[in-house]
Amino acid sequence: MTPSARFRVSTTVLRRLALASIIANVAIVVTGGAVRLTASGLGCPTWPRCTDESYTTTQEMGVHGVIEFGNRLLTFAVGAIALAVVVAVLLHGARRRALLPLAVGVLFGIPAQAVVGGITVLTNLNPWVVGLHFLASMAVIAVAYALWRRVDEPDGPARPTVPAPLRALALVTTVVSTAVLVIGTWVTGSGPHAGDQGAARNGLDPESISQVHADSVFLLLGLSVALVFAFRAVGARRAERAAVVLVAVELGQGLIGFVQYFTHVPALLVGAHMLGSCLVLLATLGVQWSTRERHLPSLKGSKHAGRADSAASGPRRDREALVP
């Protein structure tokens, strides 16, 4: 059963809502970092309540309570956008079956991420749990990105646009990019920004684990540069542009990382580095997405063939413009 024309949601509206979901989930990563960087991680000392008696902050808790409680409220705003995306998918004229699992995944991923955040509070900001909280947010962002890209794709099978060895190289790059994010949480857990003056650190030597992180970043950069030249060699222009964007984001993120290390990890640069981590993830996914495309099944001989060919070529042009 398809939605009536009166309540039908256009592809443009659905695309914009999906993009808003990505932006909102990136924003909550940045604001979550602000909570930790202002030592407000225990501004609300318990969860799901803010205090044992109240769900909201009290005047006695001061600015730290306001910051932590504000971040909790933002979760509801992000969830509301995710719910709007689910409704938009259900009311979309085409009723795309592939979109609904992704939209529901984002919607349920947000409260799951919030529960992990609650556990960080209940464990007094255990650095390993704090790192897991960040990675859970990255997972939600990845699903939100997949949804955004799939809005303009037909539901036909995915077909590669580059040779198999280059698809394998892109996959290795994605795995290394993920490893960089994971190791980055270890660096953060060993550093000075614990989120509260009494919070423990993970016990790793900051200098040693920072070197491991830097080495993994150099590996990622090398793989990304290799992708640029490899895609250029086979004439995969869309994939090449996505790889160039990835290299540019990595260079910017690397510059922030080195500056923050040699300036003793100032809070403002750490916040910028967290935003950069989200952008690296999105750019990496952009490369992965550029190695394949989808078309509607061929309907030659059918009176719908022209419409199918038009629908297949239209989303492809849209995807060209959507490379981050």
Buried (B, 14 or more C-beta within 10 A) or exposed (E): EEEEEEEBBEBEBBBBBBBBBBBBBBBBBEBBBBBBBBBBBBBBBEBEEBBEEEEEBEEEBEEBBBBBBBBBEBBEEBBEBBBBBBEBBBBBEBBBEBBBEBBBBBBBBBEEBBEBBBBBBBBBBBBBBBBBBBBBBBBBBBBBBBBBBBBBBBEBEEEEBBBEEBBEBBEBBBEBBBBBBBBBBBBBBBBEBBBBEEBBBBEBEBEEBBEEBBEBBEBBBEBBBBBBEBBBEBEBEBBBBBBBBBBEBBEBBBEBBEEBBEEEBBBEBBBBBBBBBBBBBBBBBBBBBBBBBBBBEEEEEEEEEEEBBEBBEEBBEBBEEBBB
